[in-house]
Amino acid sequence: MVKSLNNPKRIFISLIFIEAMLIALFFFSLDSGLVYLFHLGLEGNIPTMFSFFQFIFIGMLLATMFSKEKNLAFAIFSLGAFYIAFDEFFTIHERIAFPITRTLTTLFPGSPLSGFLTANPWNPWFAWLLLYIPLVILLIPFGIKFIRKQRVEHPKVIRIVLAGLIVFVTGGVGFELIEIAMRNEWLPLAFNVSVFFEEGLEMLGANIIIFGLLEYLESIKRKKNAQNQTLNP
């Protein structure tokens, strides 16, 4: 296990293979009794467990980086990854969506926002975006400061992790917005196609982030070995 963690590319390829298998099983099971087990848009099934373990792994990698670097940012990001993991497992964002809807429609009756949230039975499910998106925006300045500092020593890793974040957000938020357009008949797109892109991009983004974090740990190890060789020629 320890040796395998020293090979980020092998782990990344393995994760991509698992994701490809889950996507294939999703499409092949659509018209079968196994659809619940493999449907990317449902909760509490095998793809959900894979996403859960992806972010548990990310959280553990970030915690390891914190223990080695003593950088508080890694601890904060680690807690964030663990939260996303448990959000995937317990569907926290969906559980808070209806309380958010009730609160907003009570506070702002007759407003365009209340009109949107009550326009059809699907719209309240997306109310979590009204909480999560502002939180992410608030964290952007902190993230930019962290990236500027890290890209000096780890430019390759920062590029990989940023690519993973962009892919993940494109799936998790971008295609969630597209699904809103579909549910309100603003955009003609098959539901399963939207689910494929949303969940597929989320898993791919998480895999890229894992690859980047493993590369970061490897770079720390290489730097430490180089220092030891300098001190003990």
C-alpha positions in Angstrom: 0.0 0.0 0.0 2.8 2.4 0.9 4.6 1.7 -2.3 1.5 2.2 -4.4 1.0 5.7 -2.8 4.5 6.5 -4.1 3.1 6.2 -7.7 0.5 9.0 -8.2 0.1 8.2 -11.9 -0.8 4.6 -11.1 -3.4 5.6 -8.5 -4.8 8.2 -10.9 -5.2 5.7 -13.7 -6.8 3.2 -11.3 -9.3 5.8 -10.2 -10.1 6.8 -13.8 -10.7 3.1 -14.6 -13.1 2.8 -11.7 -14.9 6.0 -12.8 -15.2 4.7 -16.4 -16.6 1.4 -15.1 -19.2 3.2 -13.0 -20.3 5.3 -15.9 -20.6 2.3 -18.2 -22.6 0.4 -15.5 -24.8 3.5 -15.2 -25.8 3.4 -18.9 -26.1 -0.4 -19.1 -28.3 -0.6 -16.0 -30.8 2.2 -17.0 -33.4 -0.3 -18.2 -32.7 -3.0 -15.7 -33.4 -3.8 -12.0 -29.9 -2.7 -11.1 -30.6 0.9 -12.0 -30.7 2.0 -8.4 -27.3 0.5 -7.6 -25.5 2.3 -10.4 -27.5 5.4 -11.3 -25.2 8.5 -11.0 -28.1 10.8 -10.1 -29.4 8.8 -7.2 -28.0 8.7 -3.6 -27.0 5.9 -1.3 -25.6 3.6 -4.0 -22.2 2.5 -5.4 -21.3 5.8 -7.3 -22.2 7.8 -4.1 -19.8 5.5 -2.1 -17.1 6.1 -4.6 -17.5 9.9 -4.3 -17.5 9.6 -0.5 -14.2 7.7 -0.5 -12.7 10.1 -3.0 -13.2 13.0 -0.6 -12.2 11.0 2.4 -9.0 10.2 0.6 -8.5 13.9 -0.3 -9.1 14.9 3.3 -6.6 12.3 4.5 -4.0 13.6 2.0 -4.5 17.2 3.0 -4.3 16.2 6.7 -0.9 14.4 5.9 0.3 17.6 4.2 -0.7 19.6 7.2 1.3 17.3 9.5 4.4 17.7 7.3 4.1 21.4 6.4 2.4 22.8 9.5 0.4 25.0 7.2 -3.1 25.8 8.7 -4.6 26.1 5.2 -4.1 22.4 4.6 -6.0 21.7 7.8 -8.9 23.9 6.7 -9.0 22.3 3.3 -8.9 18.9 4.9 -11.9 19.7 7.0 -13.6 21.0 3.9 -12.9 17.7 2.0 -14.3 15.7 4.9 -17.4 17.8 4.9 -17.9 17.2 1.2 -17.5 13.5 1.8 -20.1 13.4 4.5 -22.3 15.7 2.4 -22.1 13.1 -0.4 -23.0 10.3 2.0 -25.7 11.9 4.0 -27.0 14.3 1.3 -26.7 17.3 3.6 -27.2 19.9 0.8 -30.5 18.3 -0.2 -31.7 18.0 3.4 -31.2 21.8 4.0 -32.7 22.8 0.6 -36.3 22.7 1.8 -35.7 24.6 5.1 -33.8 27.3 3.0 -36.8 27.4 0.6 -39.3 27.8 3.5 -37.2 30.5 5.1 -36.8 32.5 1.9 -40.4 32.3 0.8 -41.5 33.4 4.3 -39.0 36.3 4.4 -39.6 37.4 0.8 -43.2 36.6 -0.2 -44.1 37.6 -3.7 -40.5 38.2 -4.7 -39.0 36.8 -8.0 -36.9 34.5 -5.9 -40.0 33.1 -4.1 -41.7 32.8 -7.4 -38.9 30.8 -8.8 -38.6 28.5 -5.8 -42.4 27.7 -5.9 -42.7 27.5 -9.7 -42.5 23.7 -9.8 -41.8 20.8 -7.4 -38.2 20.5 -8.5 -36.9 24.1 -7.9 -36.7 23.8 -4.0 -34.2 21.0 -4.4 -31.7 23.5 -5.8 -32.0 26.0 -3.0 -28.8 24.8 -1.4 -26.9 26.6 -4.2 -28.1 29.9 -2.6 -26.1 29.0 0.5 -23.1 27.2 -1.0 -22.2 29.5 -3.8 -21.8 32.7 -1.6 -19.7 30.6 0.8 -17.4 29.5 -2.0 -17.2 33.2 -3.2 -16.2 34.3 0.3 -13.4 31.7 0.3 -12.0 32.8 -3.1 -9.6 35.6 -1.8 -8.2 33.1 0.8 -7.7 30.5 -2.0 -6.0 33.0 -4.3 -3.6 34.1 -1.6 -2.8 30.4 -0.8 -2.3 29.6 -4.5 0.1 32.5 -5.1 2.3 31.3 -2.3 2.3 27.7 -3.3 2.8 28.1 -7.0 6.3 29.5 -6.4 7.5 26.1 -4.9 5.0 23.7 -6.5 3.8 25.2 -9.9 3.0 21.9 -11.5 1.0 20.7 -8.5 -1.0 23.9 -8.3 -1.9 23.6 -12.0 -3.1 20.1 -11.6 -5.2 20.8 -8.5 -6.7 24.0 -10.1 -7.6 21.9 -13.2 -9.3 19.4 -10.9 -11.2 22.1 -9.0 -12.4 23.7 -12.3 -13.6 20.3 -13.6 -15.3 19.5 -10.3 -17.1 22.9 -10.0 -18.1 22.7 -13.7 -19.9 19.5 -12.9 -21.2 20.2 -9.4 -22.4 23.8 -10.0 -22.4 24.3 -13.8 -24.5 21.3 -14.7 -26.6 21.8 -11.6 -27.6 25.1 -13.1 -28.2 23.4 -16.5 -30.5 20.9 -14.7 -32.4 23.9 -13.3 -32.9 25.1 -16.8 -34.0 21.6 -17.9 -36.5 21.3 -15.0 -38.0 24.7 -15.9 -38.1 23.7 -19.6 -35.7 26.5 -20.6 -33.3 24.1 -22.1 -34.1 20.8 -24.0 -31.6 18.2 -22.7 -32.1 14.6 -21.7 -31.9 14.1 -17.9 -29.5 11.2 -18.0 -27.2 13.1 -20.3 -27.1 16.0 -17.8 -26.5 13.5 -14.9 -23.7 11.9 -16.8 -21.9 15.2 -17.3 -22.6 16.5 -13.8 -21.5 13.4 -11.8 -18.9 12.4 -14.3 -17.1 15.7 -14.1 -17.4 15.8 -10.3 -15.7 12.4 -10.1 -13.1 13.3 -12.7 -12.3 16.6 -10.9 -11.9 14.7 -7.6 -9.5 12.2 -9.3 -7.4 15.0 -10.7 -7.2 16.7 -7.3 -6.1 13.4 -5.7 -3.4 13.1 -8.4 -2.2 16.6 -7.7 -2.1 16.1 -3.9 -0.1 12.9 -4.3 2.3 14.7 -6.6 2.7 17.3 -3.9 3.5 14.7 -1.2 6.0 13.1 -3.7 7.7 16.5 -4.3 8.0 17.0 -0.5 9.6 13.6 -0.2 12.0 14.3 -3.1 13.0 17.6 -1.6 13.7 16.0 1.8 15.8 13.2 0.2 17.8 15.8 -1.7 18.5 17.7 1.5 19.6 14.5 3.2 22.0 13.7 0.4 23.4 17.2 0.7 23.9 16.8 4.4 25.2 13.3 4.1 27.1 13.0 0.8 
